[in-house]
Amino acid sequence: MALDVEIVRLGAQGDGVAEGPHGPIFVPFALPGERVAVEPAADGKHAALLDVLVRSPERADPICPHFGLCGGCTLQHLEEAAYLEGKREQVVQALRSRGLDIEVEPVRTVPVGSRRRATLTLGRNQQGLALGYRRARSHDLIDIDICPVLSPRIVKRLPKLKTALAPLLGRKREARVGVTETETGLDIVIEGVRPSEAVLVRLAGDAAKLGVARITVDGDAFLPGAPPTVRFGSAEVRLPAGAFLQASKEAETVMTELVREGVGRAKLIADLFAGLGTFTLALAQTAAVYAFEADEAALAALSEAARHTPKLKPVRTVPRDLFLTPVGVKELNRYDAVVFDPPRAGAAAQAEALAKSKMKKIVAVSCNPGTLARDLRIIVDGGYRLTRVVPVDQFLFSSHVEVVAHLER
Ligand SMILES: C[S@@+](CC[C@H](N)C(=O)[O-])C[C@H]1O[C@@H](n2cnc3c(N)ncnc32)[C@H](O)[C@@H]1O
């Protein structure tokens, strides 16, 4: 039975939230201040938007025709200033929940079409073959021919890629297709299929025409072109299949600049969770850097790039699982500054050691304000001051936000 409800705030996932008789009700695509008609779900916690009865003055027209159906974006219907303020507020609230009161700077933005990697699904929907995203809260596939978030150099190749990749499916229903834009062409990683040798040979033959540099199918790589590389400043880094890469080059540039500002004039830096060396290789222009990371393929690519890039200060790579063996206090105290950029789970054990160290400067980078706030609290309790917090809108039109924070002792 339909209900009329008042939306009071935006939830962490970008849904509008109404106060129901038994707790919050999450309504996708509804905005604070709106009165909406909804169809409650059986769980009593979610509801589908049927109609907007009183419209928010901040409601905007989405820029993508798939918005509302596609599960990729949750926030295209909000006018830009309110959208950015919502993301900033998400960071403010996460910090406040840990008792950290600091002026959070305005969100740094990235342009539409700047996302350089995506995970798509290849499969079939009612219209036939599809390569795209899942419909919101459903297993149905939406075939994507337009995606304003994704690099246009990826989007324009999707229709031909779909046709070329179709034979890989064989009798499987679906495959996961990771696409990354690199300096030498698209890097494609396909999982969930076991195609025959003949299918793979045909695909490898077609790949160069599709602008593909490498296709990796269940771990086996074909290289129709030059190996995929990415650039970090003056360094060119070979990209191992599936290695972590910041989602947007433009966001990466903003974050790198903020990291540089955070370490100041440090001459010896530890970059923890260094990945392929996004920050290591930029910082090595002026400081010696030790890069700690668990992914040994990423670390080997970083090390090779450092060796081949002229005019860098010394770069050392240290393979280490930082969850199991965080860099200890004695070791940390050798450095002038530390940068740490963990996965979404954060780095609680590493934060405990950082809190006890004597370094002058720490820079935290995170795509999860919740775990970031927890880790910052630990470090602040050790006597560091939180001096700057800057959100970066790396994940356009989603509820996710990247953050760079500076700490000093
Ligand atoms: C958010 S990424 C950041 C990478 C890099 N700083 C960048 O900007 O490209 C997190 C990195 O942490 C690494 N990682 C994940 N778990 C780890 C662990 N337990 N110990 C060390 N590194 C880990 C991942 O391989 C990944 O490279």
The ligand as an SDF file (V2000), in Angstrom:
LIG
                    3D

 27 29  0  0  0  0  0  0  0  0999 V2000
   43.6040    2.4980   -1.7620 C   0  0  0  0  0  0  0  0  0  0  0  0
   44.9260    1.5860   -2.4610 S   0  0  0  0  0  0  0  0  0  0  0  0
   46.1720    2.8220   -2.5100 C   0  0  0  0  0  0  0  0  0  0  0  0
   47.3270    2.5640   -3.4350 C   0  0  0  0  0  0  0  0  0  0  0  0
   48.2070    3.7590   -3.7440 C   0  0  0  0  0  0  0  0  0  0  0  0
   48.4850    4.5630   -2.5810 N   0  0  0  0  0  0  0  0  0  0  0  0
   47.5920    4.6150   -4.8460 C   0  0  0  0  0  0  0  0  0  0  0  0
   47.2230    5.7560   -4.5730 O   0  0  0  0  0  0  0  0  0  0  0  0
   47.4960    4.1460   -5.9760 O   0  0  0  0  0  0  0  0  0  0  0  0
   45.3510    0.5350   -1.1550 C   0  0  0  0  0  0  0  0  0  0  0  0
   46.5670   -0.3200   -1.4080 C   0  0  0  0  0  0  0  0  0  0  0  0
   46.7600   -1.1140   -0.2310 O   0  0  0  0  0  0  0  0  0  0  0  0
   47.2230   -2.3800   -0.6250 C   0  0  0  0  0  0  0  0  0  0  0  0
   46.9210   -3.2970    0.4820 N   0  0  0  0  0  0  0  0  0  0  0  0
   45.7500   -3.8910    0.7780 C   0  0  0  0  0  0  0  0  0  0  0  0
   45.8630   -4.6250    1.8970 N   0  0  0  0  0  0  0  0  0  0  0  0
   47.1370   -4.4830    2.3290 C   0  0  0  0  0  0  0  0  0  0  0  0
   47.8640   -4.9900    3.4440 C   0  0  0  0  0  0  0  0  0  0  0  0
   47.2810   -5.7990    4.3310 N   0  0  0  0  0  0  0  0  0  0  0  0
   49.1570   -4.6270    3.5990 N   0  0  0  0  0  0  0  0  0  0  0  0
   49.7510   -3.7980    2.7030 C   0  0  0  0  0  0  0  0  0  0  0  0
   49.1230   -3.3010    1.6090 N   0  0  0  0  0  0  0  0  0  0  0  0
   47.8280   -3.6410    1.4250 C   0  0  0  0  0  0  0  0  0  0  0  0
   46.4900   -2.6760   -1.9170 C   0  0  0  0  0  0  0  0  0  0  0  0
   47.1950   -3.6400   -2.6740 O   0  0  0  0  0  0  0  0  0  0  0  0
   46.4840   -1.2890   -2.5720 C   0  0  0  0  0  0  0  0  0  0  0  0
   47.5990   -1.1190   -3.3980 O   0  0  0  0  0  0  0  0  0  0  0  0
  1  2  1  0
  2  3  1  0
  2 10  1  0
  3  4  1  0
  4  5  1  0
  5  6  1  0
  5  7  1  0
  7  8  2  0
  7  9  1  0
 10 11  1  0
 11 12  1  0
 11 26  1  0
 12 13  1  0
 13 14  1  0
 13 24  1  0
 14 15  1  0
 14 23  1  0
 15 16  2  0
 16 17  1  0
 17 18  1  0
 17 23  2  0
 18 19  1  0
 18 20  2  0
 20 21  1  0
 21 22  2  0
 22 23  1  0
 24 25  1  0
 24 26  1  0
 26 27  1  0
M  CHG  2   2   1   9  -1
M  END
$$$$
